[in-house]
Amino acid sequence: MFYRECSNFKDSYASDMAIFPIPLDRWGFIFMLFMAFVVVPLFTSEYFITNIIIPFYCFALAAFGLNVLAGYAGQISIGHAAFMAVGAYASFNLYGRLGLPLVPSILGGGLISAAVGTIFGLPSLRIKGFYLAISTLASQFIIEWVIVHWKWVSGGVFGTIEAPKMFLFGFIPLDTAVKKYYLTLCLMTVLMTFGKNLVRGQLGRNWMAIRDVDFAAEIIGVNLYRDKLIAFAVSTFYAGVAGALICFTYVGAANIEEFNVMVSFAMMGMIIVGGLGTVLGSFLGAGFFVMLPIGINQFLGSFMDVVPADILANIESILFGGLIVFFLIVEPYGMARLWHTIKDKMRLWPFPY
């Protein structure tokens, strides 16, 4: 036990605040960057990039936004997909109608989503818990209705806008899956790095104090009203950018059906399964919900000649739901906590503790 405590002891403020405190983290991060920037574009198919990796990155970004709100600040939201829709439609209009460059349009969609999210975050100043969850669910239906019936935004009752031809910096066409992949990857990397540092700073500590005991946080000087609204703004900014990227680089159109209430529930499932209050949990949860169903579908596809298709579809849902329950039983704090447990054992091996 003494060795374990010594192994986690930090001898300076810089080592305590390091974004990658141990060599395993640093080398793991470098390896993941190498895989993402070099191996995936060169050695994977266009189908795999477009239909699996790009949506995985987008949903990881959106899941991190929800994790900021629910995992770090303790404010439950089950209307997150609606703010993804706001970012998607706003960025499409900024780029296609107002003529802004592509990247500023995507970030601008995030800012507009943040403004809308701040407005819908106002009830959090008076209510919390289950009642706040219901108010955010109401925002889902309100935003969907407004987008569909505001013709200038969505084009009509079907709520679909085709994506215009995309050019980076005005002259580089984004006409291949790899180019769209790099756009998604670069924005995701920059925003995730910024978010990682944000939650480790003073604002992140304020959010965690609010999450744990809000009235005690207020006693020690935390501004509840300001920091709760900032949490809603940051969370919905990430959701808006993720929604814009999904429509620009994956779907190819802004379609309100891509952001229905079931997507909001799936986003909540991502951060619960992945791990609340962790950046890694956003990636693990997104991978669980995006990649695992595809793997199950491919596995069950080999039984199509034996089992009817409708039964196979139900088996897929049962297996996926059963795996969710299994992971929550094995590690109720999420897959990120399970990884940290494994990493602690690796750090201490071969010494007992």
N, C-alpha and C positions, 0 to 999 in steps of 0.2 A: 504493500500500500504506500509505503514511503517513497519507493521508486516511482510509482505512478504520479504522485503529487509533484515530485521533483521534475518529472518529464514534462509536466504541463506548466511549470513555473516560468514566468516571463521576467527577465532581469532588467528590462527597460520599457519605457512607454512606447518606443518605436517598435519593439518586438511584439508588444501586446496589441498594437494597432495595425500590424502588418496585414495586408490583404491576403497574403499566402504565408502563414506563419511557419510552416514546416516544408522541407524540400519535396516531400511527396505531393503536396498541393501545387507547388511551383512547376515541377516536372509534369504533373498530370495536366495542368492548364496548358503548358506548351505543347504537349502531345495532342490535346484536343484541338488546339488551334491548327496544328499541322494537319490533322485529319480533316478538319473542316475546310481549310483553305486550299489544300493540295490534293489529298487522297480522294475525297468525295467528288469534286468536279472532274478529276481525271479518270477515275476507275468505276464510276457508277453510271447507270443508264439515265437517259432523259426522263423516263417515266418515274424512276425512283427519286430523282431530284425534285421533279415538279409535284408529284402526288404524295410524297412522304416527307422528305427533308424540309422543303419550304413550309408546308403547314405546321410541321413540328416546331420550327423556329418561331413562326408567327404565334402559335398558341403558347409557347414558352414565354414569349414576351408579354402576351396578355395575362397569362397566369401569374407572372411576377407582379404585374400591376394589381391584380386582385390580392396577391399575397401582401403587398404593401398595405392595403386597406384592412384586410381581415387578419392576416398573420402577424403583422407588426403593430398596427394601430387598434386591432380588436373591433373593427366596425364591420358587421356582417353585411354583405351585399349579394343579392341573387338576381341582379339586373345588369350584370357586367356586359353581356353581349349587346345590349342596346347602345352602350357607349362605343363599342367597336363599330356598330353601324353608323353612329354619328361621325366618327373619324373617317370611315370609308366614304360616305357620301360627301362629306366636306372636302376631302382631298380630291375626289373626282371632279367636283365643281371648281375647286381652286385651280386644278391643272387643265381640265378640259374647257372650261368656260372663261375663266379669268386669266388664263395664260401664264400662271406662275411656273417656275421650274419644278421638276419632279420631286426632288428631295425636300425643298421648302414646302411643297404642297402636302407631302406626307406628314411632315412635322407640323404644318399648319392645321391639318386635320386633327392631329393630336391635341393641339392647343384649343381648338374649338370644342373638341370632346371634353377637355379639362374644364372649360368654362361652363358647359352644360352640366358636367358632373359636380361642379362646385355648387350649382343651384340646387340640384337634387340631393346634395349632401347637407343642406341646411337643416333638415329634420334631425340629423344626428346631434345637433346642439341641444335638443330637448328630449329625444327618445333614444333607446339603445336596445340591443338584444333582438328578441323576436319581433318587436314592433318596428325596429329599424329595417329588419329583413323584409317585412311586408311592404314598407314604404319604398324600398329599392325595387321590389318586384313590381310595384305600381309604375315605377319609372320605365320599366321594360315595355309595358303595354302603352304608356303615354307616348314614348319616343317612337315606337313602331307605328302608331296611328298617325302621328305628325309627319313622319317621313313619307308614308304611303300617300297621304292626302295632300301633301305640299308638292304640287306638280313641278315647281321650279327646281326643287331638290331632287326628286326621284323620278320625274317624268310621267307619273300617273299611278293608277291603282295597282299595277304589277310591281312597282317599286324596283325596277331594274334599269341600270345604265350600263351600256357597253363601254369597256375601257378603250380610251383613245390610244393611238400609237405612242409609245413611250420613248423619250429621248433623255439621256442623262447629260446635264450641262448644255442642253439644247442641240447637240450634234452627235452624241453617241447613241445609236439605236439599241434599245433593249428588246431584241427580237429573238433571243434564244433562251433556253431554260437555264444555261450556265450563267448568263449575264443577270437574269432575274435572281438567280440563286445568290450571286455575289452581292447584289444590292440588298437583299434580305439579310444576308449574313453580316455585312458591314454595319448596317443600322442596328441589328440585334446586338452585336458585340459592343458597339459604342454605348447604346442605351443600357445594356445590362451592366457594363463596367461602371457607368455613372450611377446606376441604381444601387449597386453593391456598395459603393462608397457613401451614398446618401444614407442608407439604413445603418451604416456603421458610425455615422457622425452624431452630432448633438440632436438633430431632428429625429433620427432613428431612435435614439434613446428616449426622447420625449414620447414618441409613438408607443414604444414598449411600456413605458410607465403608464400611459393612458390605458393600454390594453390590460395591464395587470390590475391596477386599482386606480381608477380615474380621479376619485376625490383626493386620494393621497398624492397623486401627481400634481393636482391643482394646488395643494397645500405647499408643496416644495417649489412652486413657482412656474409650473408648466401652464402655458396658455391653452386651455382645452379647446376653445372655440377656434382659434387660429390654426392649431396643429391638426385638429380633426378635418377642417376644410382643406388644408394643404394635403392631407392624406387622400382625400377624395380627388383633389385636382391631379396629384401625381399618378394615382391609380388609373383614373380615366384618361389621362394623357397617354399612358402606355397602352391602354385598351384601344384608344383611337388610332395610334400608330400601327398597332397590330392589325386592326380591322382594315386600314388602308393597304397594308402590305398583302393581306390575304386577297383583297380584291384586285390589286395591281399585278401581283406576281403569281397567284395561284388560280383564282376563279376566272379572272379576266373580265369581270363585270361586278358592279355593285348591286347585289341582290339582297333584299330584306330577309328572304328565307334563310340566308346563311347565318343570320344573327337572331334566331328565335329564342324563346325562353328555355328550350332544352339545351341550347348551347350555354346559357348562363348556369344551368344546373351542372353541366359537364365541367365548366370552369371551376365551380366550387369543389367538385369531386377531384379535379386535378391537384389543387393545393392541399386538400385533406390527405389524399393518397401519397402525394409527393412529400409533403411536410410543411406545416404552417410555420411562417416566420423564417424561412430559409430561401436563399437564391437557388441553391441546388435542387430543392424540392419543386421549384417551378419547372425545371427541365425534366426531372424524373416523372412528375405528374403528367406533363404534356406528352412525354414519350409513352407513358402507360396508356393514355387515352387515344393517342394518334396512331402509334405503331402496333400496339398489342392486338387491337381488333383486326388489323390487316394480317398479322401473323396467324391469328386463329382462323380467319377466313381462308388463307392459303392452305392451312393444315386440313381443315374440313373439306376443302375442295377436292381432295383426293378420294373422298367418300361419296361423291355426287352420283356415281353409278350404282351405289348400293342403297343410299338413304335419299328420300325425296327432298327437293329443294326447300320446301316450306319448313320441314322438320329441321334441316340443317341450319336455317336462319334462326330458329328458336334455340337450337343447341348453342349457336354462337353467342347469343345474348345471355344464356344461362352460364356458360363458361366465363364470359367476361364479368358478369355480376358476381359469380362465385370467387373469382380471383380478387376482385375488389374487397370482398368480405374477408378473404384469407389474409391479404396483406394488412388489413386493419386489425385483425386478430393477432397476427404475428408481431406487428409493430404499429401500435395505435398512434404513435407520433409521426408516422410517415416513413417513406423509403429513405429520405435524407437522414433521419435519425439512425436507421439501420446501417447506412453507409458510414456514418460517424463512429458507430460502435465497432464496425469491422476495421476502420482506420486506426482507432485507438489500440486494438489488439495487434495490428501490424506494427505500430510504433513501439510497442513493448516487447514484441517477440524477439528472442526466445525466452525472455525473463518472465517469471510468474508475477502476479500482483495480488 
